[in-house]
């Protein structure tokens, strides 16, 4: 157990969750049995990095742990220290979770929580321990259970590279980490996946049973900083990365067969994978473009997106891994500028990776995202009920058609060769041109709203911070009902109370709508990327960079 000053700070952290049931027990069915309609929204939150040793007023150069510098500018703030290498004080972590409970808990259908729930290894005088990491994850889990699971809202966590000790290094399971996290996250992980999780720390959750699932990957088995694995080397079939990809493909085949859609989530994005892991990821992302509705990651802390492409699959020493270079902004613009024109673009060859910025103000500002997705055609009687969250609704699955071009690709002569038949996306059944990742239909992601704390330094001096809308990918016209529309029956992508007063009053300030995207389909992302790749779009590029670094430097 934690002792001394660490325990005192930790006690402050868990106070808000003291009424929660023990993590080792699945909540009583009475707590998840409440009827609940779909809202068409979900939360993505990542990289909280709570630091129980953080002490306000101490030196930034000492990880905000000790010594009081003479210069006030070099002192740790009460709610956090933006644009520094200090992690989150427990005051910020508590404030963020309280804010989500007060403002969003009743308005989302599920929560994607992509890891790093412990401090960085940034102070050699206070070395991390595995016990501390377990304690932090356990405390956050109790709060997530109390805020969301008690309302019947599924939470899907992922293991971060700083959730383990030593950080980044994670060997094959079962091991003490997979066993311990299975206990900590037992209320999140469906029972049929317990053995799989014990083996590799990955699993899936049907967030809308029989219709929509979230797959949580253990990206540490692909991460190029993990020296305990073989990097998906094709000569090592028992490498844990290869085993995880085999499991992932099996899951995607099963969900496809059932007519379901899937979000693929994890901590480390593909831009940081070993080359052979990266190629396998691209292969599955394209092969199951009809089933995967989107890809969500954290880890990088910087707000950005990139594409995985068919041309990346040629495995050489120069295999491209998007946005791996340190000059993230410039490298992305360079990649976007090389995209083909719309008429020369084969959408089969692209998938979009969304990387969300972090809660920890290291090195930027605290953020979280609310995604909206299409629930058109779902019966209003759709509810979750019963201990297994059975769905009572119309049949929401839809038939999909294959276009002629895709059929031709599937019949390539090379695919008849046994060497190629079961490998490569080109030799697999074709994706669907009318899949939710390609056209706006049921389950298609429509946009997201990003919230942040813009004046964290002021909050440290003058009072509580405030999460505000930073921007939304959506067009202003979809946020409020048009003149003559019935306001009571209008579906608000963002609940009115969570919009700035100016928008509530009908004043659509341009700063909130930099992209004006129709939806988050692959073609919409390609259109935005082409605009960003155009050197004449200086204003758009400036906004993109501002959002990427939240006003800070690279």
Secondary structure, 3 states (H helix, E strand, C coil): CCCHHHHHHHHHHHHHHCCCCCCCCCCCHHHHCCCCECCCEEEEECCCCECCCCCCCCEHHHCCCCCCCCCHHHECCCCCCCCCCCCECHHHHHHHHHHHHHHCCCCCCEEEECCCCCCCCCCCCCCCCHHHHHHHHHHHHHHHHHHCHHHCCEEEECCCCCCCCCCCCCCCCCCHHHHHHHHHCCCCCCHHHHHHHHHHCCEEEEEECCCEEEEECCHHHCECCCCCCCCCCCCCCCCHHHHHHHHHHHHHHHHHHCCCEEEEECCCCHHHECHHHHHHHHHHHHHCCCCEEEEEECCCCCCEEEEEEHHHHCCCCCCCCCCCCCCHHHHHHHHHHCCCCHHHCCHHHEEEEEECCCCCCCCCCCEEEEEEECCCCCCCCCEEECCCCEEECCCCCCCCCCCHHHHHHHCCHHHHCHHHHCCCHHHCCCCCCCCCCCCCCCCCEEEEEEEECCCHHHHHHHCCCCCEEEEECECHHHCCCCCCCCCCCCCCCCCHHHCCHHHHCCCCCHHHCCCCECCCCHHHHHHHHHHHHCCCCHHHHHHHHHHHHCCCCC
